[in-house]
Amino acid sequence: MLRGIFDIAFDYHMTRQMGATSISVKWLDDILWAINELDADAAVYCGPNAYKRASGAHSFIRRELMIRAQIPTLCMDGDAFDKRTAPMSVFQGEMERFIKHTVSRLRSSRRKISR
């Protein structure tokens, strides 16, 4: 019974990351899997201010996603689900600027190349 519970728990991303030898590498593996699964054009990585590992991983995650998945990545400090750390308007503004100035330009340049 315990083995079954452990197997089920291991399917959750946070469990695999916390049990990994390198949390940052496991985060990257999970993000790359999601990018491939969703056929994503860009990634957004948001780490809570108080979580030191998240903020330390920002440059690593951004660099590795550009190399391995060749997509732009927006890294934000703060908790996107807890409005006490920053108002949702801050996250929305960052996302809008990222999409307008990075993702949309990338899409238009890809269309020009494919023609």
TORMI-448814 format. One record per atom (N, C-alpha, C): x, y, z. Coordinates in steps of 0.1 Angstrom, whole numbers, padded with zeros to 4 digits, always signed. Layout:
REM residues N
XYZ/...
//
This chain:
REM residues 115
+0008-0012+0000/+0000+0000+0000/+0009+0013+0000/+0019+0013+0008/+0028+0024+0009/+0035+0026-0004/+0039+0015-0010/+0046+0016-0023/+0037+0023-0034/+0024+0019-0034/+0015+0025-0043/+0013+0040-0040/+0012+0044-0028/+0011+0058-0024/+0024+0066-0029/+0035+0060-0027/+0048+0066-0031/+0048+0068-0046/+0044+0057-0053/+0044+0058-0068/+0035+0069-0073/+0023+0070-0067/+0014+0081-0071/+0020+0094-0068/+0025+0096-0056/+0031+0109-0052/+0043+0113-0061/+0050+0103-0066/+0062+0106-0075/+0057+0112-0088/+0045+0110-0092/+0040+0116-0104/+0038+0131-0103/+0038+0137-0091/+0036+0151-0089/+0049+0158-0090/+0050+0169-0098/+0062+0176-0101/+0070+0180-0088/+0063+0185-0078/+0071+0190-0067/+0077+0179-0059/+0071+0167-0059/+0077+0156-0052/+0090+0151-0059/+0090+0151-0072/+0102+0147-0080/+0113+0157-0078/+0109+0170-0078/+0119+0180-0076/+0126+0180-0063/+0118+0178-0052/+0123+0179-0039/+0132+0166-0036/+0129+0155-0042/+0136+0143-0040/+0148+0141-0049/+0150+0150-0058/+0161+0149-0068/+0174+0153-0062/+0185+0149-0069/+0198+0153-0064/+0201+0168-0067/+0194+0173-0077/+0195+0187-0080/+0181+0192-0083/+0176+0201-0075/+0162+0206-0077/+0162+0214-0090/+0171+0222-0092/+0171+0231-0104/+0171+0222-0117/+0179+0212-0117/+0179+0203-0129/+0166+0196-0131/+0160+0192-0120/+0147+0185-0121/+0136+0195-0125/+0137+0207-0120/+0127+0218-0125/+0129+0219-0140/+0141+0220-0145/+0143+0221-0159/+0138+0210-0167/+0140+0198-0162/+0134+0186-0169/+0119+0187-0170/+0113+0191-0159/+0098+0192-0159/+0093+0203-0168/+0100+0214-0168/+0096+0225-0177/+0098+0221-0191/+0109+0215-0194/+0112+0210-0208/+0101+0200-0213/+0097+0191-0204/+0086+0182-0207/+0073+0189-0210/+0070+0199-0202/+0058+0207-0204/+0058+0215-0217/+0070+0221-0220/+0072+0228-0233/+0070+0219-0245/+0075+0208-0245/+0074+0198-0256/+0059+0194-0257/+0053+0191-0245/+0040+0185-0245/+0030+0196-0250/+0032+0209-0247/+0023+0219-0251/+0027+0226-0264/+0039+0223-0269/+0044+0229-0281/+0044+0244-0279/+0050+0248-0268/+0050+0262-0264/+0060+0271-0272/+0056+0284-0274/+0065+0294-0280/+0073+0301-0271/+0070+0301-0258/+0077+0308-0247/+0074+0302-0234/+0082+0306-0224/+0079+0301-0210/+0080+0312-0200/+0072+0310-0190/+0072+0320-0179/+0075+0313-0166/+0086+0317-0159/+0090+0311-0147/+0089+0321-0136/+0081+0318-0126/+0079+0327-0115/+0082+0321-0102/+0092+0326-0095/+0096+0320-0082/+0093+0330-0071/+0088+0325-0060/+0085+0333-0048/+0097+0341-0043/+0095+0353-0039/+0106+0361-0034/+0114+0354-0022/+0107+0348-0013/+0113+0342-0001/+0119+0329-0004/+0117+0323-0016/+0123+0310-0019/+0136+0311-0026/+0147+0310-0018/+0160+0313-0023/+0164+0305-0036/+0160+0292-0036/+0164+0284-0047/+0157+0288-0060/+0145+0293-0059/+0138+0298-0071/+0145+0310-0077/+0149+0319-0069/+0155+0331-0074/+0169+0328-0079/+0176+0319-0073/+0189+0315-0077/+0189+0307-0090/+0178+0301-0093/+0177+0293-0105/+0173+0301-0118/+0169+0314-0116/+0163+0321-0127/+0173+0322-0139/+0185+0326-0137/+0194+0326-0149/+0197+0313-0155/+0198+0303-0146/+0201+0289-0151/+0189+0284-0159/+0177+0286-0155/+0165+0282-0162/+0164+0289-0175/+0165+0302-0175/+0164+0310-0187/+0175+0306-0198/+0187+0305-0193/+0198+0301-0203/+0196+0287-0208/+0192+0278-0200/+0191+0264-0205/+0178+0262-0214/+0168+0270-0211/+0156+0269-0220/+0159+0275-0233/+0167+0286-0234/+0171+0291-0247/+0180+0282-0254/+0189+0274-0247/+0197+0265-0254/+0190+0252-0258/+0182+0246-0249/+0176+0233-0252/+0163+0234-0259/+0155+0244-0256/+0141+0245-0262/+0141+0256-0272/+0151+0265-0272/+0152+0276-0281/+0139+0285-0281/+0135+0288-0268/+0123+0297-0266/+0127+0308-0256/+0121+0320-0258/+0123+0330-0248/+0116+0327-0235/+0122+0331-0224/+0117+0328-0211/+0116+0341-0202/+0105+0343-0197/+0103+0354-0187/+0104+0349-0173/+0114+0354-0166/+0115+0350-0152/+0111+0362-0143/+0102+0359-0134/+0097+0369-0125/+0099+0365-0110/+0102+0375-0102/+0102+0373-0087/+0088+0376-0082/+0084+0367-0073/+0071+0369-0067/+0062+0356-0068/+0052+0356-0061/+0043+0345-0062/+0031+0349-0070/+0029+0343-0082/+0019+0346-0091/+0005+0343-0085/+0004+0334-0075/-0008+0330-0070/-0011+0336-0056/-0002+0344-0051/-0005+0351-0038/-0004+0366-0040/-0015+0373-0041/-0015+0387-0044/-0009+0395-0033/-0006+0390-0021/+0000+0397-0010/+0015+0401-0014/+0022+0393-0022/+0036+0397-0025/+0037+0408-0036/+0027+0408-0045/+0027+0418-0056/+0013+0418-0062/+0008+0429-0065/-0006+0429-0071/-0006+0422-0085/-0017+0416-0088/-0018+0408-0100/-0015+0417-0113/-0018+0430-0111/-0015+0439-0122/+0000+0440-0126/+0008+0438-0116/+0023+0438-0119/+0026+0426-0128/+0021+0414-0124/+0024+0402-0132/+0018+0404-0146/+0005+0409-0147/-0001+0411-0160/+0007+0420-0169/+0012+0431-0163/+0020+0441-0170/+0033+0435-0176/+0039+0427-0167/+0052+0420-0172/+0049+0411-0183/+0038+0403-0182/+0034+0393-0192/+0031+0400-0205/+0023+0411-0204/+0019+0419-0217/+0032+0424-0224/+0041+0430-0216/+0053+0435-0222/+0061+0424-0229/+0062+0413-0222/+0070+0401-0227/+0064+0396-0240/+0051+0395-0240/+0044+0390-0252/+0045+0400-0264/+0043+0412-0260/+0044+0423-0271/+0058+0425-0277/+0068+0425-0268/+0081+0428-0273/+0090+0416-0276/+0086+0405-0271/+0095+0393-0274/+0087+0382-0282/+0076+0377-0276/+0070+0366-0283/+0064+0370-0296/+0057+0381-0297/+0050+0385-0309/+0061+0388-0320/+0072+0394-0316/+0083+0397-0326/+0089+0384-0331/+0090+0374-0322/+0096+0362-0326/+0087+0354-0335/+0074+0355-0333/+0064+0348-0342/+0064+0355-0356/+0065+0368-0356/+0065+0375-0369/+0078+0372-0377/+0089+0371-0370/+0101+0368-0377/+0102+0354-0382/+0095+0345-0375/+0094+0331-0379/+0085+0330-0391/+0075+0338-0392/+0066+0337-0404/+0073+0342-0416/+0082+0353-0414/+0089+0358-0426/+0099+0348-0431/+0106+0340-0422/+0115+0330-0426/+0109+0319-0433/+0097+0315-0428/+0090+0303-0434/+0084+0306-0448/+0082+0319-0451/+0076+0322-0464/+0086+0321-0475/
//
